[in-house]
Amino acid sequence: MTIEQLKEKIDYGDYNLLQKILNVKTVAAARMRFLRGDDEAIDAMRKIQENKEKFIEENKKQVK
């Protein structure tokens, strides 16, 4: 997944998760690291997106 693809999939709260994963003081700092192309931030955001998609699909099946 490219940075552009990740940007399209970012939802409300994703930067908050990124902040916690990167252990930075503010959401803005986490967002800026991602937008500047920091490898650690990009990798973490990629994992957030992949896990979010899996979580949604697994729980859609259980709710039906």
CYANA upper distance limits for C-alpha pairs under 8 A (distance plus 0.5 A):
  1 MET  CA      5 GLN  CA      6.47
  1 MET  CA      6 LEU  CA      7.07
  1 MET  CA     46 ARG  CA      7.73
  2 THR  CA      6 LEU  CA      6.73
  3 ILE  CA      7 LYS  CA      6.63
  3 ILE  CA     42 ILE  CA      7.79
  4 GLU  CA      8 GLU  CA      6.95
  5 GLN  CA      9 LYS  CA      7.09
  6 LEU  CA     10 ILE  CA      6.82
  6 LEU  CA     45 MET  CA      7.93
  6 LEU  CA     46 ARG  CA      7.30
  6 LEU  CA     49 GLN  CA      7.90
  9 LYS  CA     49 GLN  CA      7.66
 10 ILE  CA     14 ASP  CA      6.64
 10 ILE  CA     49 GLN  CA      7.97
 13 GLY  CA     17 LEU  CA      6.96
 14 ASP  CA     18 LEU  CA      6.74
 14 ASP  CA     45 MET  CA      8.22
 14 ASP  CA     48 ILE  CA      7.75
 15 TYR  CA     19 GLN  CA      6.58
 15 TYR  CA     27 VAL  CA      6.54
 15 TYR  CA     30 ALA  CA      7.11
 15 TYR  CA     31 ARG  CA      6.60
 16 ASN  CA     20 LYS  CA      7.02
 16 ASN  CA     27 VAL  CA      6.22
 17 LEU  CA     21 ILE  CA      6.73
 17 LEU  CA     48 ILE  CA      8.24
 18 LEU  CA     22 LEU  CA      6.52
 18 LEU  CA     27 VAL  CA      8.24
 18 LEU  CA     30 ALA  CA      6.66
 18 LEU  CA     31 ARG  CA      8.34
 18 LEU  CA     41 ALA  CA      7.75
 18 LEU  CA     44 ALA  CA      7.17
 18 LEU  CA     45 MET  CA      6.96
 18 LEU  CA     48 ILE  CA      8.31
 19 GLN  CA     23 ASN  CA      6.27
 19 GLN  CA     24 VAL  CA      6.05
 19 GLN  CA     25 LYS  CA      7.84
 19 GLN  CA     26 THR  CA      7.08
 19 GLN  CA     27 VAL  CA      5.90
 19 GLN  CA     29 ALA  CA      8.09
 19 GLN  CA     30 ALA  CA      5.56
 19 GLN  CA     31 ARG  CA      8.43
 20 LYS  CA     24 VAL  CA      7.36
 21 ILE  CA     44 ALA  CA      7.70
 22 LEU  CA     30 ALA  CA      7.58
 22 LEU  CA     40 GLU  CA      8.39
 22 LEU  CA     41 ALA  CA      7.57
 22 LEU  CA     44 ALA  CA      8.42
 24 VAL  CA     29 ALA  CA      7.18
 24 VAL  CA     30 ALA  CA      7.05
 25 LYS  CA     29 ALA  CA      7.58
 26 THR  CA     30 ALA  CA      7.14
 27 VAL  CA     31 ARG  CA      6.63
 28 ALA  CA     32 MET  CA      6.54
 29 ALA  CA     33 ARG  CA      6.70
 30 ALA  CA     34 PHE  CA      6.85
 30 ALA  CA     41 ALA  CA      7.77
 31 ARG  CA     35 LEU  CA      6.61
 32 MET  CA     36 ARG  CA      6.40
 33 ARG  CA     37 GLY  CA      6.94
 33 ARG  CA     38 ASP  CA      5.82
 33 ARG  CA     41 ALA  CA      6.62
 34 PHE  CA     38 ASP  CA      6.12
 34 PHE  CA     39 ASP  CA      8.42
 34 PHE  CA     41 ALA  CA      5.50
 34 PHE  CA     42 ILE  CA      6.13
 34 PHE  CA     45 MET  CA      8.34
 37 GLY  CA     41 ALA  CA      7.99
 37 GLY  CA     42 ILE  CA      7.16
 38 ASP  CA     42 ILE  CA      6.66
 39 ASP  CA     43 ASP  CA      6.55
 40 GLU  CA     44 ALA  CA      6.65
 41 ALA  CA     45 MET  CA      6.61
 42 ILE  CA     46 ARG  CA      6.57
 43 ASP  CA     47 LYS  CA      6.83
 44 ALA  CA     48 ILE  CA      6.72
 45 MET  CA     49 GLN  CA      6.70
 46 ARG  CA     50 GLU  CA      6.69
 47 LYS  CA     51 ASN  CA      6.44
 48 ILE  CA     52 LYS  CA      6.43
 49 GLN  CA     53 GLU  CA      6.72
 50 GLU  CA     54 LYS  CA      6.90
 51 ASN  CA     55 PHE  CA      6.47
 52 LYS  CA     56 ILE  CA      6.62
 53 GLU  CA     57 GLU  CA      6.75
 54 LYS  CA     58 GLU  CA      6.58
 55 PHE  CA     59 ASN  CA      6.65
 56 ILE  CA     60 LYS  CA      6.52
 57 GLU  CA     61 LYS  CA      7.09
 58 GLU  CA     62 GLN  CA      7.26
 59 ASN  CA     63 VAL  CA      6.69
 60 LYS  CA     64 LYS  CA      7.05
